[in-house]
Amino acid sequence: MSSSDASSKVVDTPTLSLPAPIYRHAAPSGPWPWVDFDTDFSSSLESKILSVRDDKSDDPQWSGYPESLFGNWTRSPVERSKMLTQCSAQRGPCFIYSIDVMNDGEFKIPSEQGQEHCVEASKFWLKLQDKETQNVHVRALFVDNLTVPVLKMLGTRYNIEPFFFSSSTNWIPSRYQEEVELGQGDHITVTLPFVRTPKKRQTVLPPSSSLGRKSTIDVLAPLHLHDENVLLIDLLAVHMIRDTDSSTIITYHPSLPGRTTATRLHQVMIRAGASVYWNKIFKASKDPTFFFLAILWYALYAWDEAFEVLYVYIKDLETTLNDLDFTYTVDLNHRLHSLQAHLLHYQSLLYDFEKSVAFVKDTPNRAMKYSDEEERKTTEGLMQRECKNLLSEIDRLHRKCPMFLSRLKNATDLAFATVNIQDSRQTQKISYLTMVFLPASFTASVFGMNVVEINPGSLETIASYVRVTLFLTVATTWVIIALQPYSSIHKSGGGVLQRAAWPAFYLYHGFMERFGYNLLEKDSPSSRRIRRGGRAPFEGTA
């Protein structure tokens, strides 16, 4: 399948499914960005020549991005990646929310409520050119409803590799480092899909009953749970420019229902700045990567909340599967297999999460200048500790997935075992009915219906057929019940002789249940005394 076909559909409208990620186009290490072997390379070259000839000198500096900075990103790969097309489909203006982390570790909002309304491209471009970053350690820009002009301006201003935008808009997990200059800085990018549960299902999908049962299981589509809960795949796309003077972080947010918005992540990171624990880290180390690491904790919180909801859902499924309504249990088959398929996909997403944290841990900041050896050791120790804490939490989530799968398998096995037991009981009843008619069938086959009433001259009669049939029926019933170790007719656990005498015990117990109580009452001492005119024990005087 070519990349143009794979990326032509960003979101499936009826189910809000996501496109399958194309991993070969995730990072700059691929020498042919968004080009497959079925591509006509001659037409790509011609497209590049035409784009150069059509360049106008009066166009803004940022209008030629990405080809002006990255020559291999010609018109063809840009069109195939759909990054500009998807931005053109955004409705409404672009909003950018910002946070400044000062050199003393304090968080500040540079503009009113951290919001910059990108109305005029020229004004926003001039604002990006403003290099007034005095005492600003890290500047974070949370971009909501990304538009084409803003994408080009951010890419030109910060020299952002186009793979960041193409991977983000196509939901491709990626992590890479580029623009590495020892003592000057580098760029690091992490595009991380994760699972979360929104608070209101109505904003994500219509009721599942209107969708009906699908013929296939789509692990990229939202997973409906009980009540109003739903699990969906969200995206955390972060690009960081680490510099000696001041670093910049840019986040991309997809404009899909139920996903994390720039407003939400902006509010969450402001709260992180108010955390005593993280505030101490920002004050103890000048490495801006800690802000990047704090953003990754948002994905971990989302995973944990999703698994809490999933735990309750699986528990409810187990209760339902233990119900005696076998018709409803059969209807749960599709839901059980769909949940198992989603859990297997979630395991792969957790593995990407683990690799992203390991990537941050193993990619030191080349722009850091330490005043002494103690400061370097402090920063490296903090980074190792915090990455280890995050990896430990991811490992805890990893261990939950096999547990969920085992519980689902156990519940499924229990449901099938219960159904099989019920079926065996029905089959047993049919076997009993067959055994009742077996003597009659056997007698009919022996006699061959050669009776006097039908075939004159025969030695047997209908009366003989009935006598032999009744005898064999009684004998067969007696043998079947006697050979059963557990039965409602004779006492369970009895010996062979006791089971063989089951007709006598059966008649005796039946007689005692019906007449035994009255006989015992008549033969009791109190009854005999009353018949002689005496008083019963403990009888008071008048």
Secondary structure, DSSP 8 states (H G I E B T S, - for coil): --HHHHTS-S-BTTTTB-----GGGSSTTSSSTT--TTS-HHHHHHHHHHHHHT--TTS-TTTTTTTTT-TT--HHHHHHHTHHHHHHT--S-EEEEEEEEETTS-EE-SSGGGEEEE--HHHHHHHHH----TTEEEEEEEEES--HHHHHHHHHHHT--THHHHHHHTT--EEEEEEEETTTEEEEEEEEEEEE--S-GGGT---HHHH---SS--TTS-EE-STT-EEEEEEEEEEEEEESS-EEEEEEE---TTS--HHHHHHHHHHHHH-HHHHHHHHH---THHHHHHHHHHHHHHHHHHHHHHHHHHHHHHHHHTSS-HHHHHHTHHHHHHHHHHHHHHHHHHHHHHHHHHHHHTS--TT---SSHHHHHHHHHHHHHHHHHHHHHHHHHHHHHHHHHHHHHHHHHHHHHHHHHHHHHHHHHHHHHHHHHHHHHHHHHHHTT-BTTTSTT-SB-HHHHHHHHHHHHHHHHHHHHHH-SS-SSS-TT--HHHHHTHHHHHHHHHHIIIIIHHHHHHHSHHHHHHHTT---TT----
